[in-house]
């Protein structure tokens, strides 16, 4: 089992920045491919960004390219999501996940999920 804990969410004005953190614990002898998803009220959970275990490959949804950056921390299986120029439509619960399947973008490919952290962007 792998446990994921997200942190760093909060309330921010449009145009502001936040940095989300995710740390994995439990069965972490391997280095995992990890991702961030988000879910706004009344909407499906959607892919935001992913990063390979060695940090060399990243994938980002088009609507956040140039504003959000995913990166890995020095500690094994720690990832960050730097979010700049936040918009009202970025408001959502953000989830960290560990990939076990083949797709980077499909939530069904992710085996472990955190509890989520709320990001609220105000005008």
N, CA, C and O of each residue as an XYZ file, in Angstrom:
492
protein
N       0.834     -1.200      0.000
C       0.000      0.000      0.000
C       0.867      1.248      0.000
O       1.954      1.273      0.579
N       0.376      2.255     -0.645
C       1.033      3.551     -0.686
C       0.046      4.589     -0.179
O      -1.106      4.622     -0.611
N       0.490      5.421      0.722
C      -0.346      6.519      1.209
C       0.204      7.831      0.661
O       1.415      8.050      0.629
N      -0.691      8.681      0.240
C      -0.319      9.979     -0.316
C      -0.961     11.082      0.509
O      -2.139     11.014      0.859
N      -0.172     12.090      0.809
C      -0.677     13.229      1.566
C      -0.347     14.503      0.807
O       0.815     14.797      0.525
N      -1.400     15.255      0.481
C      -1.221     16.522     -0.209
C      -1.271     17.668      0.796
O      -1.892     17.558      1.853
N      -0.612     18.757      0.451
C      -0.667     19.967      1.258
C      -0.421     21.173      0.359
O       0.006     21.038     -0.788
N      -0.701     22.352      0.906
C      -0.395     23.580      0.188
C      -1.580     24.294     -0.428
O      -1.438     25.390     -0.970
N      -2.754     23.676     -0.346
C      -3.920     24.349     -0.896
C      -4.331     25.541     -0.054
O      -3.798     25.764      1.033
N      -5.288     26.307     -0.569
C      -5.770     27.458      0.179
C      -6.564     28.404     -0.692
O      -6.954     28.073     -1.811
N      -6.793     29.579     -0.160
C      -7.537     30.629     -0.861
C      -6.543     31.642     -1.410
O      -5.674     32.126     -0.685
N      -6.672     31.957     -2.681
C      -5.764     32.903     -3.322
C      -6.551     33.743     -4.311
O      -7.538     33.283     -4.883
N      -6.115     34.963     -4.506
C      -6.771     35.834     -5.488
C      -6.337     35.452     -6.904
O      -5.251     34.914     -7.118
N      -7.202     35.742     -7.846
C      -6.864     35.506     -9.247
C      -5.555     36.210     -9.587
O      -5.330     37.356     -9.199
N      -4.707     35.510    -10.310
C      -3.398     36.041    -10.645
C      -2.313     35.637     -9.663
O      -1.127     35.837     -9.924
N      -2.712     35.075     -8.546
C      -1.755     34.676     -7.529
C      -1.158     33.301     -7.776
O      -1.395     32.681     -8.812
N      -0.376     32.834     -6.803
C       0.345     31.569     -6.931
C       0.153     30.701     -5.697
O      -0.059     31.200     -4.592
N       0.230     29.408     -5.907
C       0.255     28.435     -4.834
C       1.197     27.307     -5.232
O       1.412     27.057     -6.418
N       1.754     26.633     -4.242
C       2.576     25.461     -4.491
C       2.018     24.292     -3.704
O       1.972     24.324     -2.475
N       1.597     23.265     -4.414
C       1.081     22.071     -3.779
C       2.201     21.056     -3.619
O       3.095     20.953     -4.460
N       2.135     20.311     -2.526
C       3.114     19.267     -2.254
C       2.398     17.945     -2.054
O       1.264     17.902     -1.579
N       3.072     16.871     -2.421
C       2.537     15.532     -2.217
C       3.679     14.631     -1.789
O       4.723     14.579     -2.439
N       3.470     13.921     -0.687
C       4.472     12.990     -0.198
C       3.859     11.605     -0.086
O       2.751     11.442      0.426
N       4.590     10.613     -0.568
C       4.134      9.228     -0.507
C       4.827      8.514      0.641
O       5.997      8.762      0.931
N       4.092      7.632      1.281
C       4.664      6.798      2.338
C       4.111      5.387      2.198
O       3.196      5.136      1.413
N       4.678      4.474      2.970
C       4.247      3.086      2.869
C       5.210      2.304      2.005
O       6.417      2.327      2.242
N       4.689      1.610      1.003
C       5.509      0.772      0.139
C       6.171      1.647     -0.922
O       5.723      1.709     -2.067
N       7.240      2.315     -0.519
C       7.862      3.296     -1.412
C       9.278      2.907     -1.772
O      10.128      3.774     -1.973
N       9.545      1.606     -1.858
C      10.882      1.179     -2.251
C      11.148      1.499     -3.706
O      12.303      1.628     -4.111
N      10.100      1.628     -4.495
C      10.238      1.996     -5.902
C       9.980      3.485     -6.072
O       9.347      4.125     -5.232
N      10.481      4.015     -7.170
C      10.195      5.395     -7.528
C       9.034      5.384     -8.510
O       9.101      4.740     -9.557
N       7.986      6.090     -8.170
C       6.750      6.012     -8.937
C       6.563      7.172     -9.891
O       7.036      8.284     -9.657
N       5.856      6.880    -10.980
C       5.304      7.942    -11.810
C       4.139      8.541    -11.032
O       3.317      7.810    -10.479
N       4.068      9.866    -10.987
C       3.052     10.510    -10.160
C       2.374     11.623    -10.932
O       2.902     12.126    -11.924
N       1.205     11.996    -10.466
C       0.424     13.001    -11.194
C      -0.447     13.797    -10.248
O      -0.664     13.421     -9.096
N      -0.936     14.902    -10.766
C      -1.956     15.705    -10.115
C      -3.214     15.696    -10.977
O      -3.161     15.863    -12.196
N      -4.325     15.499    -10.319
C      -5.641     15.631    -10.927
C      -6.404     16.687    -10.134
O      -5.984     17.083     -9.047
N      -7.514     17.133    -10.679
C      -8.358     18.060     -9.937
C      -9.826     17.791    -10.235
O     -10.177     17.253    -11.286
N     -10.658     18.170     -9.304
C     -12.093     17.979     -9.473
C     -12.825     19.194     -8.938
O     -12.765     19.499     -7.747
N     -13.511     19.878     -9.826
C     -14.332     21.028     -9.461
C     -15.749     20.534     -9.124
O     -16.145     19.454     -9.563
N     -16.500     21.304     -8.359
C     -17.861     20.889     -7.989
C     -18.718     20.584     -9.213
O     -18.813     21.396    -10.133
N     -19.333     19.423     -9.216
C     -20.216     19.038    -10.296
C     -19.521     18.588    -11.567
O     -20.173     18.365    -12.587
N     -18.209     18.453    -11.516
C     -17.458     18.064    -12.714
C     -16.678     16.776    -12.478
O     -16.485     16.338    -11.344
N     -16.236     16.184    -13.587
C     -15.418     14.984    -13.500
C     -14.012     15.340    -13.015
O     -13.533     16.460    -13.195
N     -13.377     14.358    -12.401
C     -11.977     14.542    -12.030
C     -11.146     14.552    -13.310
O     -11.302     13.685    -14.170
N     -10.260     15.546    -13.426
C      -9.505     15.689    -14.670
C      -8.002     15.739    -14.424
O      -7.534     16.185    -13.377
N      -7.270     15.269    -15.418
C      -5.817     15.279    -15.376
C      -5.294     16.708    -15.393
O      -5.820     17.561    -16.109
N      -4.260     16.963    -14.605
C      -3.603     18.273    -14.609
C      -2.166     18.150    -15.114
O      -1.790     18.808    -16.084
N      -1.367     17.314    -14.462
C       0.034     17.173    -14.835
C       0.566     15.867    -14.259
O       0.068     15.362    -13.253
N       1.594     15.332    -14.924
C       2.226     14.100    -14.459
C       3.720     14.179    -14.678
O       4.200     14.960    -15.499
N       4.458     13.358    -13.931
C       5.898     13.333    -14.040
C       6.378     11.906    -13.869
O       5.852     11.160    -13.043
N       7.376     11.527    -14.651
C       7.911     10.177    -14.555
C       8.736     10.012    -13.290
O       9.117     10.988    -12.643
N       8.999      8.777    -12.955
C       9.731      8.489    -11.745
C      11.127      9.091    -11.707
O      11.610      9.477    -10.643
N      11.772      9.171    -12.852
C      13.120      9.759    -12.903
C      13.076     11.264    -13.151
O      14.120     11.912    -13.225
N      11.884     11.818    -13.280
C      11.731     13.259    -13.442
C      12.015     13.799    -14.828
O      11.952     15.008    -15.053
N      12.332     12.903    -15.765
C      12.745     13.374    -17.087
C      11.570     13.713    -17.987
O      11.700     14.544    -18.886
N      10.443     13.091    -17.762
C       9.278     13.295    -18.624
C       8.137     13.922    -17.831
O       7.802     13.473    -16.735
N       7.553     14.961    -18.402
C       6.396     15.599    -17.789
C       5.291     15.758    -18.827
O       5.539     15.854    -20.029
N       4.079     15.781    -18.324
C       2.898     15.911    -19.167
C       1.971     16.909    -18.477
O       1.762     16.837    -17.266
N       1.419     17.831    -19.250
C       0.599     18.897    -18.669
C      -0.614     19.151    -19.558
O      -0.502     19.177    -20.784
N      -1.763     19.338    -18.936
C      -2.950     19.633    -19.738
C      -2.809     21.014    -20.363
O      -2.185     21.910    -19.795
N      -3.394     21.165    -21.529
C      -3.202     22.386    -22.308
C      -3.632     23.639    -21.556
O      -2.977     24.676    -21.655
N      -4.716     23.553    -20.814
C      -5.269     24.757    -20.193
C      -4.393     25.322    -19.077
O      -4.616     26.447    -18.630
N      -3.408     24.562    -18.625
C      -2.533     25.068    -17.561
C      -1.092     25.200    -18.010
O      -0.240     25.632    -17.235
N      -0.807     24.835    -19.245
C       0.571     24.970    -19.752
C       1.018     26.421    -19.680
O       0.270     27.343    -20.005
N       2.269     26.596    -19.243
C       2.791     27.940    -19.094
C       2.452     28.574    -17.756
O       3.015     29.608    -17.396
N       1.530     27.958    -17.011
C       1.152     28.478    -15.688
C       1.481     27.497    -14.576
O       1.895     27.913    -13.493
N       1.306     26.209    -14.818
C       1.558     25.175    -13.809
C       2.806     24.383    -14.183
O       3.054     24.103    -15.356
N       3.588     24.029    -13.160
C       4.776     23.228    -13.379
C       4.822     22.102    -12.353
O       4.710     22.342    -11.151
N       4.988     20.876    -12.836
C       5.132     19.737    -11.936
C       6.614     19.425    -11.802
O       7.364     19.529    -12.772
N       7.034     19.046    -10.608
C       8.433     18.722    -10.393
C       8.535     17.693     -9.271
O       7.581     17.458     -8.528
N       9.705     17.093     -9.169
C       9.945     16.126     -8.104
C      10.843     16.765     -7.048
O      11.691     17.604     -7.354
N      10.641     16.355     -5.822
C      11.475     16.823     -4.740
C      12.677     15.934     -4.552
O      12.795     14.888     -5.190
N      13.576     16.352     -3.670
C      14.761     15.560     -3.375
C      14.414     14.257     -2.651
O      15.078     13.237     -2.839
N      13.385     14.303     -1.837
C      12.946     13.093     -1.156
C      12.250     12.193     -2.168
O      11.518     12.669     -3.035
N      12.482     10.902     -2.054
C      11.892      9.956     -2.984
C      10.375     10.047     -2.940
O       9.782     10.121     -1.864
N       9.756     10.043     -4.098
C       8.295     10.029     -4.228
C       7.630     11.240     -3.587
O       6.570     11.138     -2.969
N       8.283     12.389     -3.751
C       7.691     13.678     -3.394
C       7.546     14.493     -4.672
O       8.494     14.613     -5.448
N       6.380     15.041     -4.886
C       6.166     15.857     -6.072
C       5.515     17.181     -5.683
O       4.859     17.293     -4.647
N       5.712     18.164     -6.528
C       5.169     19.488     -6.308
C       4.387     19.928     -7.544
O       4.625     19.455     -8.655
N       3.467     20.828     -7.321
C       2.770     21.482     -8.419
C       2.812     22.983     -8.144
O       2.106     23.493     -7.274
N       3.642     23.662     -8.894
C       3.711     25.118     -8.788
C       2.656     25.717     -9.698
O       2.662     25.482    -10.907
N       1.754     26.488     -9.119
C       0.648     27.061     -9.877
C       0.750     28.575     -9.850
O       0.636     29.191     -8.790
N       0.964     29.168    -11.002
C       1.074     30.610    -11.139
C      -0.076     31.152    -11.970
O      -0.755     30.399    -12.667
N      -0.290     32.442    -11.898
C      -1.339     33.109    -12.690
C      -2.670     32.365    -12.560
O      -3.335     32.074    -13.554
N      -3.036     32.071    -11.338
C      -4.244     31.280    -11.101
C      -5.493     32.013    -11.578
O      -5.608     33.234    -11.474
N      -6.417     31.221    -12.101
C      -7.674     31.736    -12.621
C      -8.831     31.169    -11.813
O      -8.685     30.173    -11.106
N      -9.975     31.817    -11.928
C     -11.154     31.347    -11.205
C     -11.456     29.898    -11.538
O     -11.871     29.133    -10.667
N     -11.249     29.513    -12.798
C     -11.575     28.156    -13.232
C     -10.596     27.097    -12.724
O     -10.798     25.905    -12.958
N      -9.547     27.521    -12.037
C      -8.623     26.563    -11.415
C      -9.133     26.098    -10.052
O      -8.554     25.200     -9.442
N     -10.205     26.704     -9.582
C     -10.774     26.307     -8.300
C     -11.230     24.852     -8.345
O     -12.033     24.475     -9.198
N     -10.717     24.039     -7.428
C     -11.017     22.610     -7.407
C     -10.325     21.974     -6.216
O      -9.499     22.599     -5.551
N     -10.675     20.726     -5.959
C      -9.886     19.901     -5.056
C      -8.810     19.238     -5.908
O      -9.104     18.634     -6.939
N      -7.575     19.356     -5.469
C      -6.443     18.804     -6.211
C      -5.977     17.522     -5.529
O      -5.767     17.479     -4.317
N      -5.823     16.480     -6.347
C      -5.438     15.167     -5.854
C      -4.106     14.742     -6.439
O      -3.813     14.984     -7.610
N      -3.314     14.110     -5.607
C      -2.060     13.490     -6.023
C      -2.344     12.009     -6.250
O      -3.167     11.412     -5.556
N      -1.648     11.415     -7.236
C      -1.896     10.013     -7.541
C      -0.628      9.333     -8.027
O       0.284      9.976     -8.546
N      -0.590      8.021     -7.849
C       0.517      7.182     -8.309
C       0.043      6.338     -9.481
O      -0.986      5.667     -9.405
N       0.804      6.381    -10.557
C       0.403      5.667    -11.776
C       0.796      4.201    -11.736
O       1.922      3.862    -11.371
N      -0.141      3.329    -12.115
C       0.136      1.904    -12.235
C      -0.176      1.377    -13.613
O       0.329      0.320    -13.990
N      -0.993      2.076    -14.378
C      -1.400      1.625    -15.704
C      -0.591      2.289    -16.793
O       0.458      2.878    -16.532
N      -1.081      2.192    -18.015
C      -0.307      2.633    -19.172
C      -0.533      4.097    -19.551
O       0.378      4.748    -20.063
N      -1.721      4.614    -19.307
C      -2.019      5.976    -19.715
C      -1.535      6.990    -18.697
O      -1.630      6.764    -17.491
N      -1.025      8.088    -19.174
C      -0.638      9.165    -18.271
C      -1.841     10.024    -17.908
O      -1.863     10.647    -16.847
N      -2.854     10.060    -18.795
C      -3.928     11.037    -18.676
C      -5.232     10.475    -18.100
O      -6.083     11.232    -17.632
N      -5.381      9.176    -18.134
C      -6.621      8.524    -17.710
C      -6.568      8.221    -16.216
O      -5.644      7.552    -15.752
N      -7.544      8.704    -15.465
C      -7.511      8.488    -14.018
C      -7.576      7.006    -13.668
O      -7.147      6.608    -12.585
N      -8.111      6.177    -14.579
C      -8.153      4.741    -14.343
C      -6.787      4.083    -14.306
O      -6.665      2.945    -13.854
N      -5.752      4.781    -14.774
C      -4.399      4.239    -14.762
C      -3.687      4.470    -13.445
O      -2.550      4.036    -13.264
N      -4.343      5.144    -12.536
C      -3.715      5.518    -11.268
C      -4.280      4.666    -10.143
O      -5.493      4.555     -9.968
N      -3.362      4.065     -9.382
C      -3.758      3.079     -8.385
C      -3.962      3.662     -6.989
O      -4.801      3.176     -6.230
N      -3.212      4.682     -6.652
C      -3.276      5.244     -5.310
C      -3.566      6.733     -5.401
O      -3.073      7.435     -6.284
N      -4.380      7.190     -4.460
C      -4.832      8.581     -4.458
C      -4.719      9.167     -3.062
O      -4.898      8.470     -2.063
N      -4.420     10.449     -3.010
C      -4.479     11.158     -1.750
C      -5.898     11.632     -1.466
O      -6.814     11.397     -2.253
N      -6.065     12.300     -0.334
C      -7.378     12.788      0.078
C      -7.749     14.107     -0.587
O      -8.915     14.500     -0.583
N      -6.786     14.774     -1.145
C      -7.042     16.011     -1.845
C      -6.805     17.246     -0.999
O      -6.882     17.202      0.229
N      -6.518     18.338     -1.667
C      -6.353     19.630     -1.013
C      -7.127     20.669     -1.813
O      -7.053     20.708     -3.041
N      -7.866     21.503     -1.104
C      -8.744     22.476     -1.765
C      -7.954     23.696     -2.223
O      -7.176     24.270     -1.462
N      -8.162     24.074     -3.456
C      -7.632     25.315     -3.999
C      -8.816     26.171     -4.423
O      -9.631     25.756     -5.246
N      -8.904     27.358     -3.861
C      -9.986     28.275     -4.192
C      -9.385     29.580     -4.698
O      -8.592     30.221     -4.008
N      -9.767     29.962     -5.902
C      -9.283     31.199     -6.504
C     -10.432     32.199     -6.502
O     -11.508     31.926     -7.034
N     -10.194     33.351     -5.902
C     -11.239     34.370     -5.793
C     -10.940     35.554     -6.709
O      -9.798     35.783     -7.108
N     -11.987     36.292     -7.027
C     -11.821     37.447     -7.923
C     -11.479     38.698     -7.142
O     -11.304     39.765     -7.730
